[in-house]
């Protein structure tokens, strides 16, 4: 943090100079009234006025240059802070992320960083320089008349009293407001992404009430915060105005008694608003300050989270064969019953393995463990004979590809989505991948071709088109290990045929693990593994399992697959 603050040295120096350069102004008023007016010295008045104007020009130049310097460094700092947050999000394990609402994380990334930026900008560009300005004026007034300055110094215990009484209350209400905003953002984000579902079910009123409850809580927290800030601000205004009255009245008495000149009183009256300025600034930015402080703590809580992927291996497999081996692997989500229990399974290079079983059998969990998205509580996972803990997992993932049941399409163009698998791919390589995925035909028919915008989550495309783009992305990746999550289950007959053809090309000479929901799609798999409660209960070819009449046959009957092949 200290190293980050050093970036603002130039801006802070300029901000300080802008205040220091006009610090002698109260003395100049004193000189005009006490020295030049009694002597009728017009030249002296004009000289001081000219000096006054020069000081104002310098103040303006220093203020603009300082604000610009601080703003530039602040923009870089916030960019880095947001980059750090995003890097951290990519490090957090899914055991932690599964419990978080995306809107809450978005709030930290967008809103909390903005609050930190505004707080730091106001503190460095306004509060701290003006605090120094106030100190300079106070010193000048002490030199002019120390007795009256003592009255001004009463603001110090006043300031301490205000911090003691109001600080914890404002901080607590700011924290409550921040948490309410996080929950509202999370609920709103969830609803916005599900608008089609909401309208399809006619549940608009229910959702409005649901989100409205979060909105009411946030509004109440903002109301409470406004009230305490109003009390704080009003108390401060009344207190400082009372001090101003005491100062001016005390000065007037000293002038009448001949113990102080009228010029000195004028200087005190000119300096009084400057001395009070830090208090008024603190009151004005109190909500912003405590809000920024709470946001900074929230960001640091995320950045300091220990719920990170614990992959520290460095070994890289330059020529992967694609052999996968599970040795007595057990894994449970959050301490529940094991999703995978004592799993021992070997997938040979180039083999097409299908995982089947009822919902909750552990099919998807097996692939999550293979990709290192979760870590097994016990057992070993080996890739080409190398323990997963010794591998550079990021590098390993770059040699795998996943084609999910619901294709994940990002906003942007079709070319952007395909190239996501390999950002350095040429246009020709992107087109070839699309051709092999049977996607080139519908892409070429579009007005903008590969530069067609697909909309958020690919809403401008049909399910079959999204799936073929997902396959093109996997083809461009040229993975050694391919994971298919029943990529044709939700498609119409024509789309299913085109997608299946593309999948067959993609699977050639690769290790393929298919999560199968429709059992008719895995007739050609080299081996089918039947899972139940995270354990292997049966395995073999399609014909072998049908002939055995065991768990696989039960699944087939449950799906009403018709006459079972012999």
N, C-alpha and C positions, 0 to 999 in steps of 0.2 A: 504493500500500500504506500509506503514511504517513497519507493522508487517511482510510483505513479504520480504522486504529488509533486515530485521534482520536475515533472514535465511542464508544470504550470508556473515555474519560477519566473520566466520572462513576463507572462501576463500579470502575475501578482506584483512584480516590481513596478510595472506600468500602472497598475491599479493603485498602488501605494503612492506613486508620484503624482497621480491626478489629484489625490487628496492633500498631500503635503504642499503642493505648489500653491494652493489657495488658503493654506492655514493662516498666513499673516493678515487676512482680510479684517478680522476684528481690530487688530492693532492699527490698521490703516484708517478705520473709522474714528478711532480714538485720536489719532494724529490730526485728522481733518478738523474735528470739533474742538480739541484742546489747544492745538498749536496754530493751525492755519486760519481758522475762522476769527479768533480774537485779534490776530495780527492783520487780518484782511489780505492774506497771502494767496491771491488767486493762482499764482504760478505753482505754489505748492499743492493746491487742490487739483490743478490740471495734471501735475506730475504724478500724484498718487492715483488719479483717475486713469491716466495712461497706463501706469503699472498694473492697476486693477484689470484693465482690459487685456493686457499681455498675459497676465496670470490666468484669466478666463479662457483665452485661446489655448494656452498650454494645457490647462485642465481638460478642455474639449479633446485635443489631440491625444493626450495620454489616455483619456477615457475610452475613446474609439479604438485606439491601438490595443489597449489592454483587454477590452471586451472581445475583440477579434482573436487575439492570441489565446485567451482562455477558451473561447468557443471552439477554435480549431482543435486544441488539445483535448477538450471535453468530448468532441465528436469522435476522435480516435479512441479515447478511453472507453466510451460507451460501446463503440463497435467491437473493441477487444473484449469487453465484458459480455456482450451478447454472444460473441464467438466462443468464449469460455463456457457459457451456459449451454450452448448447443453441443460443444465437445463433451461436456459432462453428461448431457442427455444420451449421447451415443455410447458413453461408458457405463451408465447405470444398468444394472441387471434387470431382467424382466420380472423377477419376483417382486421387485420394488415398483417398477413401472406399471405392472398390472393393477396395482392398488390406487394409482393416481389418475385423476381426470385430466384429459388433455388440456381443457380450458384452464386448469390451475397452473399447469406448466407454462402455458401460453401467457398467463398473467405475469409470471415471473420474468419471462423473456421480453415481453413488450411493455407492460405497464410498470412493473417494479423498476426496470432499468430507466424508464422515462422519469420516474419520480426521483431516483438517485441523481440523474442528470440535472434536473431542475433545482434540486436542493444544493448540489455542489456548485452549480453556476451562481445561484443567488448568494451562497456563503462566500465564495471566493471573489466574486465581482462586486458585491454590495456590502455584505455584513462586515467582513474582516477589514477591508480598506476604510470603511466608515468608522469602524471601531478605533483604528489608528488615527484617523482624522479627529475623532472626538478626543482622543488622548492628547494629541498635539494642541488642540484648542484649550483643553483643560490646563495644560502646562503653561500656556500663554496667559490665561486668566489668573492662574496662581501668581505669576510674576507681576501682573497688574494690581491685584488686590487679593491677598490670601484669605482675608476674613470672609469675603463674600463667596469665594470659591468653596469654602468649607460647606456652605449650604448646598451647593451643587453636588458635592460629593455624597450627600445623603441618598442620591440615586443608587449608590452601590448596595447598601443594605436593602433598598427597595427592590432592586434587581434580584438579589439573592432570595428575598422573600417570595417574589413572584415565581422563581424557578422551583422553590421548595413546595409551594402550595399547588401550582398548576402543572408542573412538569409531568408527574406520574399520571395525573388524570388525562392530560392531552395524549400522552404516549399510549395509555391503555385504550382510549377511544380510537386512536389512529390504527392500532393493531387490530381492533375489532372491525373497523371499517375495511382494512386491507383484506382480512380473512373473508369478510362478507363479499367483497368484490371478487375474490378468487372463486368462491362458490357460485356466484352469479355467472361469472365468465364460463365456468365449467358447465353449468346447466344450459346456458344459452348456446354454447358451442355444440353440445350434444344434440340439442333440439334442431339447430340449423342444419346439421348433417343428416338429420332424419326427417326432413320436411316431407319427402315423398311418402314415407311410411305414415306419418301423422295424418296427412290429407287422405291417404288411401283408407285409413281406418276411421276417418271423421272424428279424430280426437283433438281437434284444435282447442276446444274449450278446456279440456282436461290439462293440456300442455300449458295453456295460458295461465291457468291457476297454479300449476306446478312451478313454472318459471317466476310467476308473480310473487309466490311466497319468498323466493330468494331475493327478488327485487325489493319487496317490502322490508326484509331484514336489512338489506344494504341501505335503503332509504332511511330507516330508523337509525342506523349507525351513523350515517352522514348528518342526520338531524341532531343527534346527541353531540357529535363532534362540533357542529356549528354553534350549539348552545354554549359549550364550555369555552370555545374560542371567543364568542361574543362577550362572555363574562370576563375572560382574561383581558381582552382588548379594551373593554370599557373601564375596568379597574385600572389598567395601565394608563389610559388617557386621563382619567380623573386625577390619578396620583401625580403624573408628570406635570399636568397643568397646575396643580396645587404647588408643586416645587417651583414652577415658573413664577407663580404669583409671589411666593415667599422671596425668591431671588430678586425680582424687580422691585417689590416693595422694600426689601432690605436695602437694595442699592439706592433707592430714592431717599430713604432715611439717611443713609451715609452721605449722599450728595447734599441734602438739606443741612446736615450737621457739619459740612465742609471737610469730611474725612475721605471723600472720593470725588473725582471730577465727573462732569456730565459726559465727557468723552469715554471715560472708563465704563460708565453705566451703559452707554450706547454699545460699547464693545461687548459687554456682557449680554446685552439683549440680542446682538448679532450672533454671538457664540452659543447662546442657550439652545436654539433649535439643533445646532450641530452636535452639542453634547448629548441631547436627548435622542438624537437620530438612531444610535444603536438599539436603544430600548424599543423605539417605534418599529424599527426594522425587525427586531426579534419577535415582536408581537405580530407584525404582518406576515412573517414567514414561519411562525411557530407551527402552524398546521403542516406547512410544506416540509419544515425541518423534521418533525417527528414522523411524518408520513415517509419521507425519504430514509430516515433512520430505520424504520420498520421494514421498508422494502429492501434496504441493504442487508439487514439481518436475514431476511427471507432468502435473498440471493446467496448469501454466504452459507446458509443452512443447506441449500441445494448443492453448491460447489464443494462443500465439505462433507457431503454425504459419503458414507462408507459402503453403501449398497451398490458396489460397482462390480463389473465382470472381473473375475479373478484369474484372468488368463495372462500369465507372465512368460509363457514359452516363446522361444525365438527361432525354433527350427523351421526351415522352409523346405517343402518338397518340390524340387524343380521339375520333376517328371512324375506326376502322380499316376498311379495305376488305377486307383479307385477302389481298393480293398477296404472294407469297413468291418470292424469287429466290436461287438459288445460282449464284455466279460462280466457276468454276474452283476449287472447294473440295476440299481434301485434309486428311484427318485420320487419325491412327494412334493406337491404344491403346498407350501405354507404349513407343513406339519400334518396335513391330512393323510388319509390312507394313501399308500403308494399308487401313483399313476403308472409307474413301471416297476416291476418287482422281480428281482433276480433274473434279469433278462440276459440270456447268452445267445448271440446270433452273429453269424458271419455272412457277409455279402461279398461274393467274389468279384474281381474286376470284370466289367462288362455284363454282369448278371442283371436281369430285370426281376426285382423282388417286389411283391405286392403285400401290403399290410391290410388285413381285413379284421372286422370285429364290430360288435355293437358300439353305440355311442359311449364314450368314457372308457373304452378298452385300452387306450394309451397309444393309438396309432400316430396322432400328430405329435405327441410327447416324444416319441422315438426320434422323429426328424428334428425337433427342437434341440434335443440333446446332442444329436449328431452335429448340428450347426453351432453348438456351444451357446445357444440363447439361454439355456439353463444349464446348471452344473449338477451332475449326479451326486447323491449323498454317499454312495458307495459303488465300488466296481470300477471298471476301466472301459474306455472307448479308444480304439486304436484306428488310425488311418495309415494304410500301407505299413502296418507294424509299428508305427510310432504313437506313443501315448498322447492323447489329446492335450494333456497338461504341458507337454514339451513343444507343441506346435505354436507357430505364430498364427493365431486364429483368424486375424484379419486377412492374412495372405491365403489361408485355407479357404475362407469363404469366397474369395475372389475366383476360386476354381470350382465353385458350385453354382447351381442355379435352381430356382424354385418357380414352378408354375402353379399358382394357387387356384383353388376353385373359384374364388371371386378375384379376378385379376385386379391388381393395384395399378391404376393408371394415374399419373400425376398431371396437373394442369400444365399446359404448354402445347407444343406441337407433337404430331405423330413421330417425327424424326427424333425429337427430344426424348420421348419415352423409350424408343428403341435404343437410342444411343446411351441411355442411362446405364446400361450394362457395361459399356466400355466407352467412356467419354472421348477417347482419342480416335474412335472409328471414323473412317472416311465415309462420304456419302454413298459411294459404291458398295461398301461393306454393309451399310444400313439397308440399302436396296436389296442386296443379295439375301440378307437375313429375312427381310419381309417376303421375298419370293419363296424361300424355302418354308416359310410359315403360312403360305397361301394367303398372305395379306396384301400382296402387291396389287391384286385385281381391284379390290374395293378402294385402296388408297389412290390409285391412278384415276379412278372415277370421280374423286373429290376435286372441287374447284381449285383448292390450294395444294392438292397432292400431299406430299410429306410435310408441308408447312401448315397443314390444317390444324387449327386449334381444337383441342378435344374437350375443353371445359374442365371444371373441377371434378376429379374422380372419373374423368372420361365420360361425362353424361351425354356428350354429343355422339357417342358410338353405341352400337348394339352390343349385347353380351358376347356374341360370336366374334365381332370385330375386336373388342377389348382382349378377348382370349388369344386371338391370333397375334396381336401386338405383343402380348406377354410372352408368347412362344418365340416371336422374332427376337425379342430382348434376350431370351435364354440362348437362342442360336448364336447371336452375336457374342455372347459371353463365352461360347465354346467350352462348356464345363466338363470336368471329368466325372463329377457326380451330379446327377439330376434328380430332383425331388418333384414328383407330380402329385398334387392334391386333387384327384378326380377332376381333371381339367375339362371334362365334357359333360358333367352331370346336369348342368342347368341349361343346356343348349338345345335348339331345335334340330331336326334330323339333318338338314343341309349343313348347318354350321358344325354339327358334331362330326360329320364326315370330313369336312375340310380341316377341322382342328385335329382329328385323329390322324389324318394323313401327315400333317405337320409334326405331330408328336412322334409318329413312327420314324420320320427322318431325324428328328432331334435325338431320339433314344439310341440311334445306331452307334454301336461300339462305345457305349458309355455305361457306367454303373447307374442303374435307375431304381429308385425306390418310389413306388406308387402307393399312395393312400387311397384305397378303393372303397367307394360307397355303393356303386352299382357293380355287382359281381360279374355281370356279363361282359364288362370291359377288360377283364384281366385274364381271359382265356389263354392268351399267348404268353403270359408271364412265365419265366423260368421256374419260379417258386412262389408259392403263396403261404404266408404265415398268418395263422389265425390267433388273434389276441383276445384275452378276456381278463378284465381286472388287472391289466398290465403284465400278464404272463402269457407265454406261448403255450397254447393248448393243442395245436395241430399245425403241421406244415407239409407241403408237397406240391405237386403240379395240380392243375385244375382237375384233370381226370382222376388222379390218384385220390384227391380229397372227396370228390363226388362218389367214387367207388367205396370209400371208407365208410360213408354214411354217418359221419360224426358231426362236429361243430359246424364245419363249412356247409354241409348239407342242410343243417338247421337254418343257417343264414339264408341259403338259397330259397328254401321253402317260405321263410318269412317274407321274402321279397316277391313271392308269387312269380317265380321265373318260368313257370310252365313245366314241361316234361324235362326231367333232368337227363343230361347226356350220359351215356354209359362209359 
